[in-house]
Amino acid sequence: MELGRYGIWIRKQDVSPDFARQVEELGYGTLWVGASPGGDLAEVEALLAATDRIVVATGVVNMWATPAAEAAAAHHRLADRFGARFLLGVGIGHRESTAEYRTPYATIVDYLDELDEAGVPASGRVLAALGPRVLRLSGERAVGAHPYFTTPEHTRLARETLGTGPLLAPEQKVVLDTDPRRARELARPTAAYYLERVNYRRNLQRLGWSDADVAGGGSDALIDALARHGDAQTLAAGLDEHLAAGADHVCAQVLTPGGDGDEAARSAGVRALAEALRLSS
């Protein structure tokens, strides 16, 4: 499976077949569909059907919301139809969003065991991972790791934990705006949502960010790290920092002034970024 060096991450409710075709035509290697896509993956199937080359990955299917048997059935259906153009991303989600959340590591292992039993190969799945224990598991029981809401420093530590071989495909938020104040105002509501989730706070604190940095919607320095802002060349350089730190692939989530549903601004952003990355050259 060839993910390419760069991809685009987008929420399931904001993506369309037309957008998927645009991302493919611009030269990105993978389109990541986030925000816990439904277990039957009908929306992912529509994106694959609308495109010819690009890989479509889930970023990620929530283990609490979708039984492993359902995820496995969807995987087999899509793999049979589209081959290596589909990558099943799975993850444990957040304790704040799941009343049943308990023994998360054991739940992940059990879920992967069920995928094994259902014939989903490790090479066809990727695991959401932040901390060392789950990162190691992602290299042992999946093709690798898909960290979310992280920085190049986390990517460097994740590569040290994974060693050579396993896939490392982090997400990086970007804002196409050269005004720092305006860019931070745009990014902070999104960052604040994730900073209310204990797993993301703890991960950032492991990286050295202070209690003050992760409080109140995030310090300016933290927002600048989590949501790179500037012109397209600056954003491209921010993605390349992940590659230099050991990532195999990095996917950009383009934040837009009109909110998540602003497809026109998002399309302009992915186009400008593709030009800066020289994807068509």
N, C-alpha and C positions, 0 to 999 in steps of 0.2 A: 504494500500500500504506500503510495507516494503522496504525502501531505503537502509537499512544497515547503518553502521556508516561511511563507507568510499566509495568514488566513484572516477571515473576518468572523467575529463573534456577534451574534444578534439574538434577541429574545424571540421565542417561538411566536408570540403574538404580533411581532413587527415584521417578520420576514414574509416574502411573497415569491412565487416562481419568477416574476420579472426581476426582482432584486437578485435572486440566485443566478439568473442568466447574466446579469450585469457583473456580478462578482467574478464569475467564470471568465467572461470576455475580457475583464481587466487584467487577468493573469494570476489571480490568487489561487492557491492550491487547495484550500479547504474552507468550507463554510460551516461554522459551529452554531448549532441551534440550541440556545440555552433556555433558562427559566423552566426547567423540568418538563420537557415535552411529554405528551401523553404516551401511555404504554404501547398503543398500537402503532405509533409513529406514522400515522397517516400523513401528517404535514411534512415529515421528512421524505416520505415516498413521493409526494408531489414535487418536492424540490429536485430530487434525483431524476424524476421523469422529465423535468423541464430543462435539464442540463445534459451535457455529453461527457465532460471530462472531470469536473471538480469533485473532490471527496466531500461528502456531507457527514458531519459527526454530531453526535448529541453531546451537549455540554452543560448538564448531564441529566440522564434519567434518574429520578429519585428512587432509591431503594425502598423507602417506606411507602411510596405512593404506587409503585409498579412492582408486582410480584416478579420474581426471577423467571418463572415459566412464561409470563406474558412478554417480558423483554426478550427472552430467547426465541419465542415464536416470531416476534417482529424482526429480530436479527436474521433468522433463517429466511424469512420472506424477502427481505431487502437484499441480503447477500445472494440469494438465488437469482434475483432479477437484475441486480446491478453489480455483482461481484465485489471487487475490492474498493469500490467507490463509497462504501458505507462503513463507518466506524462507530461502534456502540460505546458511548461514554456513560459510565454509571457512577453514582456517588451517594453518600450517606445523608446529605442535606444538613439542616440546622436543627439543633434541639429546640430552638424557640418556635419553630414551625411545625413540630411533630409531637403530639401528646404522648405517643408511644416510645419516644426516643430514649433508648437505654442500651447499654453495652454496645456502643457503636462499632468497635473493632470486631467483636464477635459477629455482629450482624453483617458486616462487610464480608468476612470470611465465609459465613454461611451462604451468603448471596452468590459469591464467586463459586462456591462448591456446587450450588444448584445450576449455575450457568455451565459449569463443566459437565455435569450430569446430562444437561440438555444439549450438549454438543456444540456450545459456543466456544470457539478456540480462543486462547489467550491472545493470539495475534489479531483478533478481530474486536478487541475491547480495550478501553483505556479507563483508568480510574482517577476520579477526582482525589487529589492528595495535597496536603499541606505539611503536616508534621512528619518527623523521621520514620515513625513506625508504619504509617500508611504509605509513605513514599517507597519504603523498602518492599512493602507488599505489592505495590503497583508494578515494580520491576520483576517480581517473582510470579505474580498471578495474572498479569495483563501485559499488553505491549508496552505500557509505561504510564506516565502521570500527566494529568491535565490540571495544574494548579490555577486557581482563580483568585483575583484580588490580591496580587502579589507585586513584587518589585524585582529588578535584576539581581539584587543581593539574595533574595530568596531563590532565584533561579540558580545562582552559583552554589548555594548550600544544597539545593535539591540535587544538582548534578553530582556533588560530592557524595551524597547519600545513595543515589542510584548507581553510581559508577558508570562505566562506559557500556553502551549497548541499549538499555531501555530508552524508549521515547520520552522526551521531556517537551511538553507543549503548553507553555503558560499563556494566560490571557493578559493583555495590557490595555487599559482604558486610555483613550486619546481625545483631545479637544483641539479642533482646528481653529485656534484663536490666539493672536499674539499679545492680547491684553491679559496679563496675569490675574488681575482682580476679576474681570469678567469670566475668565476661564474657570477660576476657582468657584465662583458663584454657581456656575453651571454644573460643575462636577460634584460639589459638596453634598447635595441631596442624595445622589446615588451612593456616594461613599458613606454617608451617615447611616443609610439602611444597613450596609454590611458591617459597619463598625458596631452596630447593636447586636451582632451575632458573635457569641463568645469564641467560636473557633477562629474567626478571622482576627479578632482582637488579640487572642493569645499568639497567633502566628506572627503578627506584627511586633508584638512585645518580645518574642523570641529573637526577632531581628534587631532589637535594640531600641525600638520606638517606645517612648515613655507613656505613662498613664495620661499625662497632659496631652500628648500627641493624639491619642486615640479617643479622647473625650470631646464632647461638644461638636460633633460633626467632623472632627479631624483638624489638626494644625495645618497651617499653610504649607509647611514643609512636607507633611505627610500627603496632603492632597496633590501637591506637585509630583510626588513620587508615584502615587497610585493612578493619577490621570495626567499623563504628560500633555503639555499644551505648547502651542507655538505654531509656526508655519509648517507646511507639509514636510520640509526637509528636516526640521527639528523632530517631528513625530517619527519619521523614518529612522532617524538616529536613535531615538528611544527604543524602538523595536529591535534595532540591531544590538543594543546593549544586552538584551536577553540572549541573543545568539552568541555574542562574545562571552557571556557568562556560562554557556553550556547548553542552551536550548537547541533542539533540533528544528523547532517550528514555533512561531509566536503568532497569536491571533489578536487582532486589534478590535476593541469594542469602541465604535465611534459615538461619542456623546454629542448631542445636537442641541442648539438653542431652543428648538420647538418641542423638546422632550423626546421620549422614546418613539413616539409615533410620527416624527418628522422625517418621512421617507426621502423627501427632496434634499434636505440638508445632509442626511446620511449618505445618499448617493453621491452628492458632491464631495463629501469627505473621503469616501472610499476611492473615488476617482483621483482626487488630488494626491492621496497617499500612494496609490498605485503608480502614479507618475513619478513621485519622489523616490519610490523604491525601484523604479525602472523595470517594472514587471513585464512590460511588453517589448523590452529591448532584447 
